[in-house]
Amino acid sequence: EIVLTQSPATLSLSPGERATLSCRASQSVNNYLAWYQQKPGQAPRLLIYDTSSRATGIPARFSGSGSGTDFTLTISSLEPEDFAVYYCQQRSTWPPEKTFGQGTKVEIK
Amino acid sequence: EVQLVESGGALVQPGRSLRLSCAASGFTFEDKAMHWVRQGPGKGLEWVAGISWNSGNIGYADSVKGRFTISRDNAKNSLHLEMSSLKAEDTALYYCVKDRYSGRNGMLFDYWGQGTLVTVSS
């Protein structure tokens, strides 16, 4: 079973600042790593898939990087609507038990 | 426009059963794998069950295996989750989720419904 560990649990930043979120896998996920954004009261939204590909309609300020077991989601300049919880997810195993990380909350400082 | 509309959530007593449904539209339903993902109150996301486009591959989280059954009706563009022997820890918002791909090698969740709430309590 692959376990995803996200850090930090909470990130306190101001609008305009750069956000760097980490996701570490207990073993290689072959770059099959995705990121989702969830705002309060809303369903999650796919942001990034296969490490670095942006989903349809996702602004260029969101970018993903990494390989093997260490991955990063970067928001280059935080907009007010970016304050949310972010989850990483691996899809290298079936069934995808424990497929999601525990989440990182990006909050306004 | 992809739409996923869940229904069937309710307050139910422990040990009882419940059936969730998801009506899908805006895409070729029979071409895509589908999933149920849940989120307990104040908690993170937990994948519950998934089914490939032709129902040939089905998987469950260990926490629900033997109690939940996922199924689909491609003629009616619908997804279902039959839940039995419900426990308090099954209390959650249940999301119907579309996969970007068709088979067991997908598991990329590109569209989500708004969820249906299941509360298990006496």
Interface residues (C-beta under 8 A of the other chain):
Chain A: A34 Y36 Q38 A43 P44 R45 L46 Y49 A55 Y87 Q89 R91 W94 P95 P96 E97 T99 F100 G101 Q102 G103
Chain B: G44 L45 E46 W47 G50 N57 G59 Y60 A61 D62 Y95 R100 R104 N105 G106 M107 L108 F109 D110 Y111 W112 G113 Q114 G115
